[in-house]
Amino acid sequence: MSKLLRGVVAGYGAKKFGGGCFSTVIIFIILWYILGHFRVFR
């Protein structure tokens, strides 16, 4: 469940801040890593 919630939050942030296709993917990966590294949704 935490991975699903982390994915939803990272996806929302990537959609909000990403301009194009490539930048959206990069922002998603960065947010996924940050949320997992700091254990936000554990």
CHARMM-style PDB file with segment names, atoms N, HN, CA, C and O in Angstrom:
ATOM      1  N   MET     1       0.825  -1.201   0.000  1.00  0.00      PROA
ATOM      2  CA  MET     1       0.000   0.000   0.000  1.00  0.00      PROA
ATOM      3  C   MET     1       0.861   1.253   0.000  1.00  0.00      PROA
ATOM      4  O   MET     1       0.503   2.250  -0.628  1.00  0.00      PROA
ATOM      5  N   SER     2       1.993   1.215   0.697  1.00  0.00      PROA
ATOM      6  HN  SER     2       2.283   0.405   1.207  1.00  0.00      PROA
ATOM      7  CA  SER     2       2.833   2.417   0.752  1.00  0.00      PROA
ATOM      8  C   SER     2       3.437   2.728  -0.616  1.00  0.00      PROA
ATOM      9  O   SER     2       3.610   3.897  -0.959  1.00  0.00      PROA
ATOM     10  N   LYS     3       3.762   1.688  -1.412  1.00  0.00      PROA
ATOM     11  HN  LYS     3       3.621   0.738  -1.134  1.00  0.00      PROA
ATOM     12  CA  LYS     3       4.312   1.937  -2.744  1.00  0.00      PROA
ATOM     13  C   LYS     3       3.257   2.541  -3.656  1.00  0.00      PROA
ATOM     14  O   LYS     3       3.565   3.397  -4.486  1.00  0.00      PROA
ATOM     15  N   LEU     4       2.025   2.101  -3.507  1.00  0.00      PROA
ATOM     16  HN  LEU     4       1.775   1.406  -2.833  1.00  0.00      PROA
ATOM     17  CA  LEU     4       0.942   2.658  -4.309  1.00  0.00      PROA
ATOM     18  C   LEU     4       0.719   4.128  -3.964  1.00  0.00      PROA
ATOM     19  O   LEU     4       0.576   4.965  -4.855  1.00  0.00      PROA
ATOM     20  N   LEU     5       0.691   4.434  -2.683  1.00  0.00      PROA
ATOM     21  HN  LEU     5       0.807   3.754  -1.960  1.00  0.00      PROA
ATOM     22  CA  LEU     5       0.493   5.814  -2.249  1.00  0.00      PROA
ATOM     23  C   LEU     5       1.670   6.694  -2.663  1.00  0.00      PROA
ATOM     24  O   LEU     5       1.484   7.841  -3.070  1.00  0.00      PROA
ATOM     25  N   ARG     6       2.866   6.157  -2.558  1.00  0.00      PROA
ATOM     26  HN  ARG     6       3.018   5.225  -2.227  1.00  0.00      PROA
ATOM     27  CA  ARG     6       4.059   6.902  -2.974  1.00  0.00      PROA
ATOM     28  C   ARG     6       4.027   7.159  -4.480  1.00  0.00      PROA
ATOM     29  O   ARG     6       4.427   8.228  -4.941  1.00  0.00      PROA
ATOM     30  N   GLY     7       3.549   6.175  -5.244  1.00  0.00      PROA
ATOM     31  HN  GLY     7       3.224   5.306  -4.870  1.00  0.00      PROA
ATOM     32  CA  GLY     7       3.433   6.338  -6.687  1.00  0.00      PROA
ATOM     33  C   GLY     7       2.404   7.381  -7.068  1.00  0.00      PROA
ATOM     34  O   GLY     7       2.615   8.155  -8.002  1.00  0.00      PROA
ATOM     35  N   VAL     8       1.284   7.409  -6.348  1.00  0.00      PROA
ATOM     36  HN  VAL     8       1.112   6.780  -5.589  1.00  0.00      PROA
ATOM     37  CA  VAL     8       0.248   8.405  -6.620  1.00  0.00      PROA
ATOM     38  C   VAL     8       0.760   9.812  -6.334  1.00  0.00      PROA
ATOM     39  O   VAL     8       0.542  10.732  -7.122  1.00  0.00      PROA
ATOM     40  N   VAL     9       1.436   9.972  -5.209  1.00  0.00      PROA
ATOM     41  HN  VAL     9       1.613   9.224  -4.568  1.00  0.00      PROA
ATOM     42  CA  VAL     9       1.960  11.299  -4.856  1.00  0.00      PROA
ATOM     43  C   VAL     9       3.051  11.729  -5.829  1.00  0.00      PROA
ATOM     44  O   VAL     9       3.085  12.887  -6.246  1.00  0.00      PROA
ATOM     45  N   ALA    10       3.943  10.809  -6.195  1.00  0.00      PROA
ATOM     46  HN  ALA    10       3.915   9.868  -5.856  1.00  0.00      PROA
ATOM     47  CA  ALA    10       5.000  11.138  -7.146  1.00  0.00      PROA
ATOM     48  C   ALA    10       4.412  11.447  -8.516  1.00  0.00      PROA
ATOM     49  O   ALA    10       4.886  12.351  -9.203  1.00  0.00      PROA
ATOM     50  N   GLY    11       3.390  10.709  -8.917  1.00  0.00      PROA
ATOM     51  HN  GLY    11       3.004   9.974  -8.359  1.00  0.00      PROA
ATOM     52  CA  GLY    11       2.738  10.975 -10.194  1.00  0.00      PROA
ATOM     53  C   GLY    11       2.040  12.324 -10.224  1.00  0.00      PROA
ATOM     54  O   GLY    11       2.106  13.042 -11.221  1.00  0.00      PROA
ATOM     55  N   TYR    12       1.377  12.666  -9.135  1.00  0.00      PROA
ATOM     56  HN  TYR    12       1.323  12.083  -8.325  1.00  0.00      PROA
ATOM     57  CA  TYR    12       0.711  13.968  -9.064  1.00  0.00      PROA
ATOM     58  C   TYR    12       1.732  15.101  -9.123  1.00  0.00      PROA
ATOM     59  O   TYR    12       1.537  16.090  -9.829  1.00  0.00      PROA
ATOM     60  N   GLY    13       2.817  14.945  -8.376  1.00  0.00      PROA
ATOM     61  HN  GLY    13       2.975  14.141  -7.803  1.00  0.00      PROA
ATOM     62  CA  GLY    13       3.860  15.980  -8.395  1.00  0.00      PROA
ATOM     63  C   GLY    13       4.511  16.104  -9.757  1.00  0.00      PROA
ATOM     64  O   GLY    13       4.815  17.210 -10.204  1.00  0.00      PROA
ATOM     65  N   ALA    14       4.731  14.969 -10.424  1.00  0.00      PROA
ATOM     66  HN  ALA    14       4.484  14.070 -10.061  1.00  0.00      PROA
ATOM     67  CA  ALA    14       5.343  14.999 -11.751  1.00  0.00      PROA
ATOM     68  C   ALA    14       4.402  15.654 -12.763  1.00  0.00      PROA
ATOM     69  O   ALA    14       4.846  16.399 -13.637  1.00  0.00      PROA
ATOM     70  N   LYS    15       3.121  15.379 -12.643  1.00  0.00      PROA
ATOM     71  HN  LYS    15       2.761  14.774 -11.933  1.00  0.00      PROA
ATOM     72  CA  LYS    15       2.148  15.997 -13.549  1.00  0.00      PROA
ATOM     73  C   LYS    15       2.066  17.501 -13.308  1.00  0.00      PROA
ATOM     74  O   LYS    15       1.925  18.286 -14.246  1.00  0.00      PROA
ATOM     75  N   LYS    16       2.157  17.889 -12.040  1.00  0.00      PROA
ATOM     76  HN  LYS    16       2.272  17.251 -11.278  1.00  0.00      PROA
ATOM     77  CA  LYS    16       2.033  19.296 -11.673  1.00  0.00      PROA
ATOM     78  C   LYS    16       3.262  20.104 -12.128  1.00  0.00      PROA
ATOM     79  O   LYS    16       3.122  21.215 -12.639  1.00  0.00      PROA
ATOM     80  N   PHE    17       4.457  19.541 -11.942  1.00  0.00      PROA
ATOM     81  HN  PHE    17       4.571  18.639 -11.528  1.00  0.00      PROA
ATOM     82  CA  PHE    17       5.681  20.299 -12.205  1.00  0.00      PROA
ATOM     83  C   PHE    17       6.320  19.983 -13.553  1.00  0.00      PROA
ATOM     84  O   PHE    17       7.142  20.763 -14.031  1.00  0.00      PROA
ATOM     85  N   GLY    18       5.968  18.866 -14.176  1.00  0.00      PROA
ATOM     86  HN  GLY    18       5.299  18.232 -13.787  1.00  0.00      PROA
ATOM     87  CA  GLY    18       6.589  18.477 -15.436  1.00  0.00      PROA
ATOM     88  C   GLY    18       6.039  19.259 -16.609  1.00  0.00      PROA
ATOM     89  O   GLY    18       4.836  19.499 -16.704  1.00  0.00      PROA
ATOM     90  N   GLY    19       6.922  19.649 -17.493  1.00  0.00      PROA
ATOM     91  HN  GLY    19       7.899  19.453 -17.416  1.00  0.00      PROA
ATOM     92  CA  GLY    19       6.486  20.409 -18.656  1.00  0.00      PROA
ATOM     93  C   GLY    19       6.195  19.514 -19.842  1.00  0.00      PROA
ATOM     94  O   GLY    19       5.140  19.619 -20.467  1.00  0.00      PROA
ATOM     95  N   GLY    20       7.123  18.640 -20.145  1.00  0.00      PROA
ATOM     96  HN  GLY    20       7.980  18.554 -19.637  1.00  0.00      PROA
ATOM     97  CA  GLY    20       6.955  17.736 -21.276  1.00  0.00      PROA
ATOM     98  C   GLY    20       7.026  16.293 -20.830  1.00  0.00      PROA
ATOM     99  O   GLY    20       7.011  15.999 -19.635  1.00  0.00      PROA
ATOM    100  N   CYS    21       7.102  15.405 -21.785  1.00  0.00      PROA
ATOM    101  HN  CYS    21       7.114  15.644 -22.756  1.00  0.00      PROA
ATOM    102  CA  CYS    21       7.110  13.972 -21.475  1.00  0.00      PROA
ATOM    103  C   CYS    21       8.381  13.573 -20.724  1.00  0.00      PROA
ATOM    104  O   CYS    21       8.317  12.896 -19.699  1.00  0.00      PROA
ATOM    105  N   PHE    22       9.529  13.995 -21.239  1.00  0.00      PROA
ATOM    106  HN  PHE    22       9.582  14.545 -22.073  1.00  0.00      PROA
ATOM    107  CA  PHE    22      10.805  13.588 -20.648  1.00  0.00      PROA
ATOM    108  C   PHE    22      10.996  14.177 -19.256  1.00  0.00      PROA
ATOM    109  O   PHE    22      11.444  13.484 -18.343  1.00  0.00      PROA
ATOM    110  N   SER    23      10.660  15.442 -19.091  1.00  0.00      PROA
ATOM    111  HN  SER    23      10.295  16.006 -19.833  1.00  0.00      PROA
ATOM    112  CA  SER    23      10.849  16.072 -17.781  1.00  0.00      PROA
ATOM    113  C   SER    23       9.877  15.504 -16.745  1.00  0.00      PROA
ATOM    114  O   SER    23      10.213  15.424 -15.563  1.00  0.00      PROA
ATOM    115  N   THR    24       8.681  15.112 -17.175  1.00  0.00      PROA
ATOM    116  HN  THR    24       8.409  15.178 -18.135  1.00  0.00      PROA
ATOM    117  CA  THR    24       7.720  14.508 -16.259  1.00  0.00      PROA
ATOM    118  C   THR    24       8.241  13.178 -15.728  1.00  0.00      PROA
ATOM    119  O   THR    24       8.088  12.881 -14.543  1.00  0.00      PROA
ATOM    120  N   VAL    25       8.851  12.381 -16.590  1.00  0.00      PROA
ATOM    121  HN  VAL    25       8.975  12.622 -17.553  1.00  0.00      PROA
ATOM    122  CA  VAL    25       9.409  11.094 -16.167  1.00  0.00      PROA
ATOM    123  C   VAL    25      10.561  11.311 -15.198  1.00  0.00      PROA
ATOM    124  O   VAL    25      10.665  10.603 -14.197  1.00  0.00      PROA
ATOM    125  N   ILE    26      11.423  12.273 -15.478  1.00  0.00      PROA
ATOM    126  HN  ILE    26      11.338  12.848 -16.292  1.00  0.00      PROA
ATOM    127  CA  ILE    26      12.561  12.558 -14.603  1.00  0.00      PROA
ATOM    128  C   ILE    26      12.071  13.035 -13.235  1.00  0.00      PROA
ATOM    129  O   ILE    26      12.588  12.598 -12.207  1.00  0.00      PROA
ATOM    130  N   ILE    27      11.084  13.922 -13.214  1.00  0.00      PROA
ATOM    131  HN  ILE    27      10.664  14.277 -14.049  1.00  0.00      PROA
ATOM    132  CA  ILE    27      10.554  14.419 -11.942  1.00  0.00      PROA
ATOM    133  C   ILE    27       9.883  13.297 -11.168  1.00  0.00      PROA
ATOM    134  O   ILE    27       9.995  13.246  -9.943  1.00  0.00      PROA
ATOM    135  N   PHE    28       9.182  12.386 -11.863  1.00  0.00      PROA
ATOM    136  HN  PHE    28       9.091  12.427 -12.858  1.00  0.00      PROA
ATOM    137  CA  PHE    28       8.560  11.243 -11.197  1.00  0.00      PROA
ATOM    138  C   PHE    28       9.610  10.375 -10.513  1.00  0.00      PROA
ATOM    139  O   PHE    28       9.428   9.967  -9.366  1.00  0.00      PROA
ATOM    140  N   ILE    29      10.699  10.094 -11.206  1.00  0.00      PROA
ATOM    141  HN  ILE    29      10.846  10.425 -12.138  1.00  0.00      PROA
ATOM    142  CA  ILE    29      11.762   9.250 -10.640  1.00  0.00      PROA
ATOM    143  C   ILE    29      12.407   9.936  -9.434  1.00  0.00      PROA
ATOM    144  O   ILE    29      12.688   9.289  -8.426  1.00  0.00      PROA
ATOM    145  N   ILE    30      12.637  11.233  -9.539  1.00  0.00      PROA
ATOM    146  HN  ILE    30      12.408  11.759 -10.358  1.00  0.00      PROA
ATOM    147  CA  ILE    30      13.242  11.971  -8.426  1.00  0.00      PROA
ATOM    148  C   ILE    30      12.315  11.971  -7.216  1.00  0.00      PROA
ATOM    149  O   ILE    30      12.762  11.735  -6.093  1.00  0.00      PROA
ATOM    150  N   LEU    31      11.025  12.235  -7.437  1.00  0.00      PROA
ATOM    151  HN  LEU    31      10.663  12.427  -8.349  1.00  0.00      PROA
ATOM    152  CA  LEU    31      10.077  12.240  -6.318  1.00  0.00      PROA
ATOM    153  C   LEU    31       9.921  10.851  -5.714  1.00  0.00      PROA
ATOM    154  O   LEU    31       9.816  10.720  -4.494  1.00  0.00      PROA
ATOM    155  N   TRP    32       9.904   9.803  -6.553  1.00  0.00      PROA
ATOM    156  HN  TRP    32       9.990   9.909  -7.544  1.00  0.00      PROA
ATOM    157  CA  TRP    32       9.800   8.433  -6.062  1.00  0.00      PROA
ATOM    158  C   TRP    32      10.982   8.112  -5.149  1.00  0.00      PROA
ATOM    159  O   TRP    32      10.814   7.510  -4.088  1.00  0.00      PROA
ATOM    160  N   TYR    33      12.183   8.521  -5.575  1.00  0.00      PROA
ATOM    161  HN  TYR    33      12.319   9.010  -6.437  1.00  0.00      PROA
ATOM    162  CA  TYR    33      13.382   8.269  -4.776  1.00  0.00      PROA
ATOM    163  C   TYR    33      13.354   9.050  -3.458  1.00  0.00      PROA
ATOM    164  O   TYR    33      13.663   8.502  -2.400  1.00  0.00      PROA
ATOM    165  N   ILE    34      12.985  10.324  -3.529  1.00  0.00      PROA
ATOM    166  HN  ILE    34      12.734  10.769  -4.389  1.00  0.00      PROA
ATOM    167  CA  ILE    34      12.971  11.157  -2.325  1.00  0.00      PROA
ATOM    168  C   ILE    34      11.956  10.640  -1.313  1.00  0.00      PROA
ATOM    169  O   ILE    34      12.260  10.540  -0.124  1.00  0.00      PROA
ATOM    170  N   LEU    35      10.750  10.309  -1.778  1.00  0.00      PROA
ATOM    171  HN  LEU    35      10.503  10.390  -2.744  1.00  0.00      PROA
ATOM    172  CA  LEU    35       9.724   9.804  -0.869  1.00  0.00      PROA
ATOM    173  C   LEU    35      10.118   8.460  -0.267  1.00  0.00      PROA
ATOM    174  O   LEU    35       9.777   8.178   0.881  1.00  0.00      PROA
ATOM    175  N   GLY    36      10.826   7.632  -1.020  1.00  0.00      PROA
ATOM    176  HN  GLY    36      11.103   7.861  -1.953  1.00  0.00      PROA
ATOM    177  CA  GLY    36      11.282   6.356  -0.488  1.00  0.00      PROA
ATOM    178  C   GLY    36      12.471   6.503   0.435  1.00  0.00      PROA
ATOM    179  O   GLY    36      12.594   5.778   1.422  1.00  0.00      PROA
ATOM    180  N   HSD    37      13.342   7.438   0.117  1.00  0.00      PROA
ATOM    181  HN  HSD    37      13.242   8.027  -0.685  1.00  0.00      PROA
ATOM    182  CA  HSD    37      14.558   7.622   0.915  1.00  0.00      PROA
ATOM    183  C   HSD    37      14.243   8.154   2.307  1.00  0.00      PROA
ATOM    184  O   HSD    37      14.836   7.720   3.294  1.00  0.00      PROA
ATOM    185  N   PHE    38      13.313   9.090   2.380  1.00  0.00      PROA
ATOM    186  HN  PHE    38      12.831   9.442   1.578  1.00  0.00      PROA
ATOM    187  CA  PHE    38      12.965   9.668   3.667  1.00  0.00      PROA
ATOM    188  C   PHE    38      11.829   8.920   4.364  1.00  0.00      PROA
ATOM    189  O   PHE    38      11.367   9.327   5.429  1.00  0.00      PROA
ATOM    190  N   ARG    39      11.384   7.814   3.745  1.00  0.00      PROA
ATOM    191  HN  ARG    39      11.759   7.483   2.879  1.00  0.00      PROA
ATOM    192  CA  ARG    39      10.341   6.943   4.318  1.00  0.00      PROA
ATOM    193  C   ARG    39       9.100   7.721   4.710  1.00  0.00      PROA
ATOM    194  O   ARG    39       8.600   7.590   5.827  1.00  0.00      PROA
ATOM    195  N   VAL    40       8.604   8.536   3.780  1.00  0.00      PROA
ATOM    196  HN  VAL    40       9.011   8.643   2.873  1.00  0.00      PROA
ATOM    197  CA  VAL    40       7.451   9.377   4.049  1.00  0.00      PROA
ATOM    198  C   VAL    40       6.193   8.529   4.218  1.00  0.00      PROA
ATOM    199  O   VAL    40       5.383   8.799   5.105  1.00  0.00      PROA
ATOM    200  N   PHE    41       6.022   7.510   3.380  1.00  0.00      PROA
ATOM    201  HN  PHE    41       6.680   7.291   2.660  1.00  0.00      PROA
ATOM    202  CA  PHE    41       4.814   6.692   3.434  1.00  0.00      PROA
ATOM    203  C   PHE    41       5.111   5.295   3.948  1.00  0.00      PROA
ATOM    204  O   PHE    41       4.890   4.316   3.235  1.00  0.00      PROA
ATOM    205  N   ARG    42       5.600   5.187   5.155  1.00  0.00      PROA
ATOM    206  HN  ARG    42       5.780   5.982   5.734  1.00  0.00      PROA
ATOM    207  CA  ARG    42       5.872   3.880   5.759  1.00  0.00      PROA
ATOM    208  C   ARG    42       5.048   3.698   6.994  1.00  0.00      PROA
ATOM    209  OT1 ARG    42       5.136   2.659   7.646  1.00  0.00      PROA
TER     210      ARG     42
END
